[in-house]
Each structure stands twice: as structure tokens, then as C-alpha cells.
Amino acid sequence: MSENNNIDVKDEPIDDAVEWDTCCSHSSREFVKYIITVSISMIVLIFCLFMIAVNPNDDNSIYFSLLSSIITLYVPSPQINKKQKP
């Protein structure tokens, strides 16, 4: 006997227009996440630059590593575009 073991999967659309009610505004979920990510990144960048400037003779390799990892989030990776044949 063969049984039909199909599972119905309902594709629910991802709703990017979901608004979060924050303390003073109604903002989209993606915008709030973006602003938080950028804010934390800027705080880490400023902290690393400050620590490197204040302690130039110490081992600052951890701060340079943090700087490079944060920068790689915002710099797009290089891509080679293929020429399309006419």
C-alpha cells in the first residue's frame, strides 16, 4: 500500500509594512532594526578609534579587528559583471 504523505505548506507573505509602535512614533519594523544596527555600529567604531588614539603604544589589535569587521558590513563585496552577448 502506498500512502500519500504530502504536506500542505501555506506560503504566508512576509509583511514588510508591519509597524511597531515605539515611544513616540509608528515606524516600520525594518527601519527600527536598521537604525539600531547603524547606531550600535557607530558606537563601536567611535569607541575603537578613541581607544586607538588614547593608547597608541599598547597592543590595539582587538580594536583594529573590530574596526575591520564593522566596515565589512557596509562595504559591498566586489563582483565581476559578465558582459551580455548581443
Biopython code that builds the backbone (N, CA, C, O; Angstrom):
import numpy as np
from Bio.PDB.StructureBuilder import StructureBuilder

atoms = [
    (1, "MET", "N", (0.825, -1.170, 0.000)),
    (1, "MET", "CA", (0.000, 0.000, 0.000)),
    (1, "MET", "C", (0.879, 1.247, 0.000)),
    (1, "MET", "O", (1.834, 1.351, 0.770)),
    (2, "SER", "N", (0.552, 2.155, -0.845)),
    (2, "SER", "CA", (1.286, 3.410, -0.870)),
    (2, "SER", "C", (0.387, 4.518, -0.330)),
    (2, "SER", "O", (-0.773, 4.662, -0.718)),
    (3, "GLU", "N", (0.953, 5.269, 0.552)),
    (3, "GLU", "CA", (0.209, 6.371, 1.141)),
    (3, "GLU", "C", (0.710, 7.676, 0.557)),
    (3, "GLU", "O", (1.877, 7.806, 0.189)),
    (4, "ASN", "N", (-0.170, 8.613, 0.482)),
    (4, "ASN", "CA", (0.181, 9.936, 0.000)),
    (4, "ASN", "C", (0.564, 10.791, 1.208)),
    (4, "ASN", "O", (-0.298, 11.205, 1.983)),
    (5, "ASN", "N", (1.844, 11.048, 1.360)),
    (5, "ASN", "CA", (2.346, 11.785, 2.517)),
    (5, "ASN", "C", (2.658, 13.232, 2.165)),
    (5, "ASN", "O", (3.672, 13.766, 2.613)),
    (6, "ASN", "N", (1.832, 13.861, 1.394)),
    (6, "ASN", "CA", (2.047, 15.257, 1.048)),
    (6, "ASN", "C", (1.660, 16.143, 2.216)),
    (6, "ASN", "O", (0.656, 15.918, 2.892)),
    (7, "ILE", "N", (2.470, 17.137, 2.429)),
    (7, "ILE", "CA", (2.198, 18.097, 3.495)),
    (7, "ILE", "C", (1.861, 19.416, 2.828)),
    (7, "ILE", "O", (2.616, 19.910, 1.991)),
    (8, "ASP", "N", (0.741, 19.976, 3.196)),
    (8, "ASP", "CA", (0.350, 21.269, 2.653)),
    (8, "ASP", "C", (1.073, 22.363, 3.429)),
    (8, "ASP", "O", (0.935, 22.485, 4.646)),
    (9, "VAL", "N", (1.835, 23.140, 2.704)),
    (9, "VAL", "CA", (2.551, 24.250, 3.319)),
    (9, "VAL", "C", (1.926, 25.527, 2.800)),
    (9, "VAL", "O", (1.879, 25.772, 1.594)),
    (10, "LYS", "N", (1.458, 26.319, 3.708)),
    (10, "LYS", "CA", (0.848, 27.583, 3.314)),
    (10, "LYS", "C", (1.933, 28.644, 3.258)),
    (10, "LYS", "O", (2.622, 28.907, 4.244)),
    (11, "ASP", "N", (2.069, 29.239, 2.105)),
    (11, "ASP", "CA", (3.036, 30.320, 1.947)),
    (11, "ASP", "C", (2.401, 31.610, 2.441)),
    (11, "ASP", "O", (1.502, 32.172, 1.814)),
    (12, "GLU", "N", (2.896, 32.054, 3.574)),
    (12, "GLU", "CA", (2.407, 33.312, 4.102)),
    (12, "GLU", "C", (3.340, 34.411, 3.628)),
    (12, "GLU", "O", (4.557, 34.293, 3.776)),
    (13, "PRO", "N", (2.799, 35.461, 3.069)),
    (13, "PRO", "CA", (3.662, 36.539, 2.593)),
    (13, "PRO", "C", (4.337, 37.246, 3.762)),
    (13, "PRO", "O", (3.760, 37.406, 4.837)),
    (14, "ILE", "N", (5.561, 37.659, 3.521)),
    (14, "ILE", "CA", (6.296, 38.406, 4.534)),
    (14, "ILE", "C", (5.812, 39.848, 4.459)),
    (14, "ILE", "O", (5.886, 40.489, 3.410)),
    (15, "ASP", "N", (5.334, 40.329, 5.546)),
    (15, "ASP", "CA", (4.755, 41.658, 5.577)),
    (15, "ASP", "C", (5.804, 42.656, 6.054)),
    (15, "ASP", "O", (6.059, 42.769, 7.253)),
    (16, "ASP", "N", (6.418, 43.384, 5.107)),
    (16, "ASP", "CA", (7.418, 44.386, 5.462)),
    (16, "ASP", "C", (6.779, 45.674, 5.952)),
    (16, "ASP", "O", (7.471, 46.561, 6.452)),
    (17, "ALA", "N", (5.485, 45.782, 5.814)),
    (17, "ALA", "CA", (4.805, 47.004, 6.214)),
    (17, "ALA", "C", (4.319, 46.945, 7.659)),
    (17, "ALA", "O", (3.519, 47.783, 8.075)),
    (18, "VAL", "N", (4.791, 45.967, 8.428)),
    (18, "VAL", "CA", (4.392, 45.871, 9.829)),
    (18, "VAL", "C", (4.971, 47.057, 10.578)),
    (18, "VAL", "O", (6.167, 47.335, 10.497)),
    (19, "GLU", "N", (4.120, 47.746, 11.302)),
    (19, "GLU", "CA", (4.575, 48.907, 12.056)),
    (19, "GLU", "C", (4.701, 48.554, 13.525)),
    (19, "GLU", "O", (3.888, 47.821, 14.088)),
    (20, "TRP", "N", (5.740, 49.096, 14.122)),
    (20, "TRP", "CA", (5.926, 48.967, 15.551)),
    (20, "TRP", "C", (5.571, 50.300, 16.183)),
    (20, "TRP", "O", (5.959, 51.357, 15.686)),
    (21, "ASP", "N", (4.851, 50.246, 17.254)),
    (21, "ASP", "CA", (4.519, 51.464, 17.994)),
    (21, "ASP", "C", (5.586, 51.654, 19.063)),
    (21, "ASP", "O", (5.579, 50.983, 20.095)),
    (22, "THR", "N", (6.503, 52.581, 18.797)),
    (22, "THR", "CA", (7.540, 52.875, 19.777)),
    (22, "THR", "C", (7.088, 54.049, 20.629)),
    (22, "THR", "O", (5.943, 54.486, 20.524)),
    (23, "CYS", "N", (7.945, 54.544, 21.441)),
    (23, "CYS", "CA", (7.560, 55.561, 22.414)),
    (23, "CYS", "C", (6.902, 56.794, 21.781)),
    (23, "CYS", "O", (5.936, 57.321, 22.334)),
    (24, "CYS", "N", (7.396, 57.251, 20.657)),
    (24, "CYS", "CA", (6.869, 58.498, 20.087)),
    (24, "CYS", "C", (6.465, 58.395, 18.622)),
    (24, "CYS", "O", (6.058, 59.396, 18.032)),
    (25, "SER", "N", (6.563, 57.228, 18.028)),
    (25, "SER", "CA", (6.286, 57.158, 16.598)),
    (25, "SER", "C", (5.744, 55.790, 16.204)),
    (25, "SER", "O", (5.760, 54.833, 16.979)),
    (26, "HIS", "N", (5.271, 55.744, 14.984)),
    (26, "HIS", "CA", (4.849, 54.493, 14.363)),
    (26, "HIS", "C", (5.819, 54.249, 13.210)),
    (26, "HIS", "O", (5.732, 54.900, 12.169)),
    (27, "SER", "N", (6.743, 53.308, 13.401)),
    (27, "SER", "CA", (7.785, 53.063, 12.407)),
    (27, "SER", "C", (7.718, 51.622, 11.928)),
    (27, "SER", "O", (7.238, 50.731, 12.630)),
    (28, "SER", "N", (8.214, 51.419, 10.713)),
    (28, "SER", "CA", (8.248, 50.060, 10.181)),
    (28, "SER", "C", (9.293, 49.243, 10.928)),
    (28, "SER", "O", (10.274, 49.785, 11.436)),
    (29, "ARG", "N", (9.078, 47.972, 10.988)),
    (29, "ARG", "CA", (9.961, 47.066, 11.709)),
    (29, "ARG", "C", (11.368, 47.103, 11.129)),
    (29, "ARG", "O", (12.346, 47.135, 11.875)),
    (30, "GLU", "N", (11.475, 47.098, 9.812)),
    (30, "GLU", "CA", (12.789, 47.096, 9.161)),
    (30, "GLU", "C", (13.550, 48.389, 9.430)),
    (30, "GLU", "O", (14.769, 48.363, 9.602)),
    (31, "PHE", "N", (12.847, 49.519, 9.468)),
    (31, "PHE", "CA", (13.504, 50.794, 9.746)),
    (31, "PHE", "C", (14.064, 50.825, 11.162)),
    (31, "PHE", "O", (15.173, 51.316, 11.373)),
    (32, "VAL", "N", (13.328, 50.318, 12.122)),
    (32, "VAL", "CA", (13.795, 50.294, 13.511)),
    (32, "VAL", "C", (15.026, 49.411, 13.634)),
    (32, "VAL", "O", (15.988, 49.781, 14.305)),
    (33, "LYS", "N", (15.007, 48.248, 12.994)),
    (33, "LYS", "CA", (16.167, 47.353, 13.031)),
    (33, "LYS", "C", (17.385, 48.005, 12.381)),
    (33, "LYS", "O", (18.504, 47.868, 12.876)),
    (34, "TYR", "N", (17.170, 48.711, 11.279)),
    (34, "TYR", "CA", (18.262, 49.375, 10.573)),
    (34, "TYR", "C", (18.887, 50.461, 11.443)),
    (34, "TYR", "O", (20.111, 50.551, 11.544)),
    (35, "ILE", "N", (18.058, 51.279, 12.065)),
    (35, "ILE", "CA", (18.560, 52.373, 12.897)),
    (35, "ILE", "C", (19.325, 51.829, 14.098)),
    (35, "ILE", "O", (20.358, 52.387, 14.470)),
    (36, "ILE", "N", (18.843, 50.759, 14.707)),
    (36, "ILE", "CA", (19.543, 50.162, 15.850)),
    (36, "ILE", "C", (20.887, 49.597, 15.413)),
    (36, "ILE", "O", (21.885, 49.764, 16.114)),
    (37, "THR", "N", (20.926, 48.929, 14.262)),
    (37, "THR", "CA", (22.175, 48.360, 13.754)),
    (37, "THR", "C", (23.202, 49.445, 13.458)),
    (37, "THR", "O", (24.372, 49.313, 13.818)),
    (38, "VAL", "N", (22.769, 50.504, 12.810)),
    (38, "VAL", "CA", (23.693, 51.598, 12.485)),
    (38, "VAL", "C", (24.172, 52.282, 13.758)),
    (38, "VAL", "O", (25.347, 52.635, 13.862)),
    (39, "SER", "N", (23.291, 52.474, 14.720)),
    (39, "SER", "CA", (23.677, 53.131, 15.974)),
    (39, "SER", "C", (24.722, 52.327, 16.734)),
    (39, "SER", "O", (25.715, 52.885, 17.201)),
    (40, "ILE", "N", (24.511, 51.040, 16.859)),
    (40, "ILE", "CA", (25.478, 50.194, 17.566)),
    (40, "ILE", "C", (26.807, 50.161, 16.817)),
    (40, "ILE", "O", (27.870, 50.178, 17.439)),
    (41, "SER", "N", (26.755, 50.114, 15.503)),
    (41, "SER", "CA", (27.984, 50.115, 14.705)),
    (41, "SER", "C", (28.768, 51.400, 14.906)),
    (41, "SER", "O", (29.990, 51.372, 15.052)),
    (42, "MET", "N", (28.070, 52.519, 14.913)),
    (42, "MET", "CA", (28.748, 53.809, 15.099)),
    (42, "MET", "C", (29.359, 53.912, 16.495)),
    (42, "MET", "O", (30.454, 54.452, 16.650)),
    (43, "ILE", "N", (28.669, 53.406, 17.500)),
    (43, "ILE", "CA", (29.206, 53.433, 18.864)),
    (43, "ILE", "C", (30.483, 52.599, 18.939)),
    (43, "ILE", "O", (31.466, 53.026, 19.543)),
    (44, "VAL", "N", (30.473, 51.423, 18.332)),
    (44, "VAL", "CA", (31.662, 50.562, 18.350)),
    (44, "VAL", "C", (32.804, 51.213, 17.572)),
    (44, "VAL", "O", (33.952, 51.171, 18.015)),
    (45, "LEU", "N", (32.508, 51.810, 16.428)),
    (45, "LEU", "CA", (33.553, 52.477, 15.645)),
    (45, "LEU", "C", (34.186, 53.630, 16.419)),
    (45, "LEU", "O", (35.410, 53.761, 16.448)),
    (46, "ILE", "N", (33.371, 54.454, 17.037)),
    (46, "ILE", "CA", (33.893, 55.591, 17.801)),
    (46, "ILE", "C", (34.705, 55.108, 18.998)),
    (46, "ILE", "O", (35.760, 55.665, 19.300)),
    (47, "PHE", "N", (34.215, 54.070, 19.680)),
    (47, "PHE", "CA", (34.962, 53.518, 20.814)),
    (47, "PHE", "C", (36.328, 52.999, 20.369)),
    (47, "PHE", "O", (37.336, 53.273, 21.020)),
    (48, "CYS", "N", (36.367, 52.257, 19.274)),
    (48, "CYS", "CA", (37.641, 51.712, 18.791)),
    (48, "CYS", "C", (38.613, 52.818, 18.401)),
    (48, "CYS", "O", (39.792, 52.761, 18.752)),
    (49, "LEU", "N", (38.132, 53.811, 17.687)),
    (49, "LEU", "CA", (39.000, 54.922, 17.293)),
    (49, "LEU", "C", (39.515, 55.678, 18.514)),
    (49, "LEU", "O", (40.673, 56.093, 18.548)),
    (50, "PHE", "N", (38.665, 55.855, 19.505)),
    (50, "PHE", "CA", (39.072, 56.535, 20.736)),
    (50, "PHE", "C", (40.152, 55.736, 21.469)),
    (50, "PHE", "O", (41.149, 56.306, 21.912)),
    (51, "MET", "N", (39.961, 54.435, 21.599)),
    (51, "MET", "CA", (40.929, 53.606, 22.317)),
    (51, "MET", "C", (42.265, 53.540, 21.579)),
    (51, "MET", "O", (43.320, 53.492, 22.212)),
    (52, "ILE", "N", (42.228, 53.536, 20.260)),
    (52, "ILE", "CA", (43.475, 53.530, 19.489)),
    (52, "ILE", "C", (44.202, 54.859, 19.652)),
    (52, "ILE", "O", (45.427, 54.889, 19.769)),
    (53, "ALA", "N", (43.445, 55.965, 19.660)),
    (53, "ALA", "CA", (44.052, 57.294, 19.788)),
    (53, "ALA", "C", (44.619, 57.520, 21.194)),
    (53, "ALA", "O", (45.674, 58.137, 21.342)),
    (54, "VAL", "N", (43.935, 57.033, 22.211)),
    (54, "VAL", "CA", (44.369, 57.257, 23.589)),
    (54, "VAL", "C", (45.556, 56.374, 23.961)),
    (54, "VAL", "O", (46.433, 56.803, 24.710)),
    (55, "ASN", "N", (45.591, 55.152, 23.448)),
    (55, "ASN", "CA", (46.644, 54.196, 23.790)),
    (55, "ASN", "C", (47.442, 53.782, 22.559)),
    (55, "ASN", "O", (47.353, 52.630, 22.133)),
    (56, "PRO", "N", (48.221, 54.696, 21.979)),
    (56, "PRO", "CA", (48.930, 54.342, 20.738)),
    (56, "PRO", "C", (50.070, 53.344, 20.938)),
    (56, "PRO", "O", (50.463, 52.674, 19.983)),
    (57, "ASN", "N", (50.609, 53.226, 22.150)),
    (57, "ASN", "CA", (51.742, 52.335, 22.380)),
    (57, "ASN", "C", (51.329, 50.941, 22.838)),
    (57, "ASN", "O", (52.172, 50.049, 22.929)),
    (58, "ASP", "N", (50.050, 50.742, 23.128)),
    (58, "ASP", "CA", (49.571, 49.430, 23.578)),
    (58, "ASP", "C", (49.236, 48.548, 22.380)),
    (58, "ASP", "O", (49.228, 48.993, 21.232)),
    (59, "ASP", "N", (48.959, 47.283, 22.689)),
    (59, "ASP", "CA", (48.531, 46.351, 21.641)),
    (59, "ASP", "C", (47.068, 46.636, 21.302)),
    (59, "ASP", "O", (46.179, 46.319, 22.093)),
    (60, "ASN", "N", (46.812, 47.223, 20.153)),
    (60, "ASN", "CA", (45.466, 47.616, 19.730)),
    (60, "ASN", "C", (44.895, 46.691, 18.671)),
    (60, "ASN", "O", (44.005, 47.090, 17.920)),
    (61, "SER", "N", (45.384, 45.478, 18.598)),
    (61, "SER", "CA", (44.941, 44.574, 17.541)),
    (61, "SER", "C", (43.448, 44.248, 17.651)),
    (61, "SER", "O", (42.785, 44.064, 16.630)),
    (62, "ILE", "N", (42.915, 44.173, 18.864)),
    (62, "ILE", "CA", (41.489, 43.881, 19.018)),
    (62, "ILE", "C", (40.636, 45.023, 18.456)),
    (62, "ILE", "O", (39.581, 44.782, 17.869)),
    (63, "TYR", "N", (41.089, 46.250, 18.634)),
    (63, "TYR", "CA", (40.329, 47.392, 18.129)),
    (63, "TYR", "C", (40.389, 47.468, 16.607)),
    (63, "TYR", "O", (39.401, 47.824, 15.964)),
    (64, "PHE", "N", (41.540, 47.137, 16.026)),
    (64, "PHE", "CA", (41.637, 47.100, 14.571)),
    (64, "PHE", "C", (40.778, 45.976, 13.990)),
    (64, "PHE", "O", (40.197, 46.124, 12.915)),
    (65, "SER", "N", (40.703, 44.865, 14.700)),
    (65, "SER", "CA", (39.841, 43.770, 14.245)),
    (65, "SER", "C", (38.377, 44.166, 14.280)),
    (65, "SER", "O", (37.628, 43.873, 13.348)),
    (66, "LEU", "N", (37.968, 44.832, 15.351)),
    (66, "LEU", "CA", (36.588, 45.316, 15.436)),
    (66, "LEU", "C", (36.286, 46.331, 14.336)),
    (66, "LEU", "O", (35.221, 46.287, 13.719)),
    (67, "LEU", "N", (37.219, 47.237, 14.096)),
    (67, "LEU", "CA", (37.029, 48.215, 13.025)),
    (67, "LEU", "C", (36.833, 47.543, 11.677)),
    (67, "LEU", "O", (35.915, 47.888, 10.933)),
    (68, "SER", "N", (37.692, 46.588, 11.364)),
    (68, "SER", "CA", (37.592, 45.948, 10.056)),
    (68, "SER", "C", (36.324, 45.109, 9.933)),
    (68, "SER", "O", (35.746, 45.024, 8.850)),
    (69, "SER", "N", (35.888, 44.493, 11.016)),
    (69, "SER", "CA", (34.664, 43.693, 10.929)),
    (69, "SER", "C", (33.431, 44.571, 10.760)),
    (69, "SER", "O", (32.509, 44.199, 10.034)),
    (70, "ILE", "N", (33.395, 45.719, 11.412)),
    (70, "ILE", "CA", (32.263, 46.640, 11.250)),
    (70, "ILE", "C", (32.264, 47.229, 9.842)),
    (70, "ILE", "O", (31.204, 47.364, 9.230)),
    (71, "ILE", "N", (33.414, 47.572, 9.333)),
    (71, "ILE", "CA", (33.498, 48.166, 7.995)),
    (71, "ILE", "C", (33.053, 47.179, 6.928)),
    (71, "ILE", "O", (32.443, 47.575, 5.935)),
    (72, "THR", "N", (33.350, 45.897, 7.121)),
    (72, "THR", "CA", (32.937, 44.912, 6.116)),
    (72, "THR", "C", (31.422, 44.752, 6.038)),
    (72, "THR", "O", (30.910, 44.252, 5.037)),
    (73, "LEU", "N", (30.710, 45.160, 7.057)),
    (73, "LEU", "CA", (29.248, 45.125, 6.997)),
    (73, "LEU", "C", (28.692, 46.113, 5.978)),
    (73, "LEU", "O", (27.655, 45.869, 5.362)),
    (74, "TYR", "N", (29.393, 47.229, 5.810)),
    (74, "TYR", "CA", (28.866, 48.311, 4.986)),
    (74, "TYR", "C", (29.501, 48.427, 3.611)),
    (74, "TYR", "O", (28.942, 49.075, 2.726)),
    (75, "VAL", "N", (30.657, 47.811, 3.418)),
    (75, "VAL", "CA", (31.314, 47.858, 2.112)),
    (75, "VAL", "C", (30.869, 46.624, 1.325)),
    (75, "VAL", "O", (31.079, 45.497, 1.774)),
    (76, "PRO", "N", (30.264, 46.825, 0.170)),
    (76, "PRO", "CA", (29.805, 45.658, -0.600)),
    (76, "PRO", "C", (30.990, 44.878, -1.169)),
    (76, "PRO", "O", (32.040, 45.446, -1.470)),
    (77, "SER", "N", (30.803, 43.587, -1.305)),
    (77, "SER", "CA", (31.874, 42.763, -1.853)),
    (77, "SER", "C", (31.986, 43.005, -3.360)),
    (77, "SER", "O", (30.973, 43.225, -4.024)),
    (78, "PRO", "N", (33.179, 42.968, -3.896)),
    (78, "PRO", "CA", (33.358, 43.201, -5.321)),
    (78, "PRO", "C", (32.780, 42.059, -6.151)),
    (78, "PRO", "O", (32.836, 40.893, -5.759)),
    (79, "GLN", "N", (32.230, 42.414, -7.291)),
    (79, "GLN", "CA", (31.646, 41.424, -8.202)),
    (79, "GLN", "C", (32.101, 41.714, -9.615)),
    (79, "GLN", "O", (32.269, 42.868, -10.009)),
    (80, "ILE", "N", (32.298, 40.649, -10.372)),
    (80, "ILE", "CA", (32.627, 40.791, -11.787)),
    (80, "ILE", "C", (31.338, 40.580, -12.572)),
    (80, "ILE", "O", (30.721, 39.516, -12.514)),
    (81, "ASN", "N", (30.952, 41.605, -13.298)),
    (81, "ASN", "CA", (29.744, 41.516, -14.104)),
    (81, "ASN", "C", (30.070, 40.925, -15.465)),
    (81, "ASN", "O", (30.995, 41.369, -16.144)),
    (82, "LYS", "N", (29.312, 39.936, -15.848)),
    (82, "LYS", "CA", (29.528, 39.322, -17.150)),
    (82, "LYS", "C", (28.895, 40.191, -18.226)),
    (82, "LYS", "O", (27.808, 40.740, -18.046)),
    (83, "LYS", "N", (29.602, 40.306, -19.352)),
    (83, "LYS", "CA", (29.035, 41.048, -20.467)),
    (83, "LYS", "C", (27.980, 40.193, -21.140)),
    (83, "LYS", "O", (28.178, 38.998, -21.360)),
    (84, "GLN", "N", (26.885, 40.802, -21.458)),
    (84, "GLN", "CA", (25.828, 40.075, -22.122)),
    (84, "GLN", "C", (26.099, 40.058, -23.624)),
    (84, "GLN", "O", (26.537, 41.050, -24.206)),
    (85, "LYS", "N", (25.832, 38.921, -24.224)),
    (85, "LYS", "CA", (26.043, 38.795, -25.653)),
    (85, "LYS", "C", (24.891, 39.486, -26.373)),
    (85, "LYS", "O", (23.731, 39.330, -25.993)),
    (86, "PRO", "N", (25.221, 40.267, -27.437)),
    (86, "PRO", "CA", (24.147, 40.968, -28.154)),
    (86, "PRO", "C", (23.288, 40.051, -28.986)),
    (86, "PRO", "O", (22.350, 40.508, -29.639)),
]
sb = StructureBuilder()
sb.init_structure("model")
sb.init_model(0)
sb.init_chain("A")
sb.init_seg("    ")
for serial, (resi, resn, name, xyz) in enumerate(atoms, 1):
    if name == "N":
        sb.init_residue(resn, " ", resi, " ")
    sb.init_atom(name, np.array(xyz, "f"), 0.0, 1.0, " ", f" {name:<3s}", serial, name[0])
structure = sb.get_structure()
